[in-house]
């Protein structure tokens, strides 16, 4: 049966996943992530690429993860939060806003300029540090349960203490789809 598979049977090897250094900027993270979606040669992009980036130090140790949501919140902070958080993200103090003097701050900078500025933030400054993980020999069903309990889109996969890959929610879906299709 498909759900008797182990994590190693469906994981994506680490060399095929988006990986950056902790000192990389978010701009570099975006390039890495986009590269895993799009083929330079053909220009073809897929929607099933990674939705998170692994942050790995020079020893190959996983030190964090940056997901789409976090990446977008930092690049375009005004898209989330309460009004004061959005104004602050735009560089506007409440006092300036109340006085109608927003033009004295960064609010008139274009979205593209703000995104480029925010793309200079380092990965280590925003990454999620306590990351759940699974092992290559764990049952796939156990990995699924962990992902759903923790509300995760992916799990790093280890072989003993070595990071070797990633299992994504999309990989789990495809495994379940095989059950439905091959009844």
FENVEN-V770824 format. One record per backbone hydrogen bond with DSSP energy under -0.5 kcal/mol. NH is the residue of the N-H (numbers start at 1). CO is the residue of the C=O. If there is no record, write none. Layout:
NH/CO ; NH/CO
This chain:
4/1 ; 5/2 ; 7/138 ; 8/136 ; 9/6 ; 10/7 ; 11/7 ; 12/166 ; 13/11 ; 14/164 ; 16/13 ; 17/14 ; 20/54 ; 24/21 ; 26/121 ; 27/119 ; 29/25 ; 30/26 ; 31/27 ; 32/28 ; 33/29 ; 34/30 ; 35/31 ; 36/32 ; 36/33 ; 37/34 ; 38/34 ; 39/44 ; 40/38 ; 43/39 ; 46/37 ; 53/66 ; 54/18 ; 55/64 ; 56/20 ; 56/54 ; 57/61 ; 60/57 ; 63/55 ; 64/55 ; 65/128 ; 66/53 ; 68/51 ; 71/67 ; 72/68 ; 73/69 ; 74/70 ; 75/71 ; 76/72 ; 77/74 ; 79/76 ; 80/77 ; 86/82 ; 87/83 ; 88/84 ; 89/85 ; 90/86 ; 91/88 ; 92/87 ; 93/91 ; 97/93 ; 98/94 ; 99/95 ; 100/97 ; 101/96 ; 104/101 ; 105/102 ; 107/102 ; 108/105 ; 109/106 ; 114/110 ; 115/111 ; 116/112 ; 117/113 ; 118/114 ; 119/115 ; 120/117 ; 121/118 ; 123/24 ; 124/22 ; 125/122 ; 126/122 ; 126/123 ; 127/123 ; 128/65 ; 129/127 ; 131/129 ; 132/130 ; 134/156 ; 136/158 ; 138/135 ; 140/5 ; 141/3 ; 142/139 ; 143/139 ; 144/140 ; 145/141 ; 146/142 ; 147/143 ; 148/144 ; 149/145 ; 150/146 ; 151/147 ; 152/147 ; 155/167 ; 156/132 ; 157/165 ; 158/134 ; 159/162 ; 160/158 ; 161/159 ; 162/159 ; 164/157 ; 165/157 ; 166/12 ; 167/155 ; 169/153 ; 172/168 ; 173/169 ; 174/170 ; 175/171 ; 176/172 ; 177/173 ; 178/174 ; 179/175 ; 180/176 ; 181/177 ; 182/178 ; 183/180
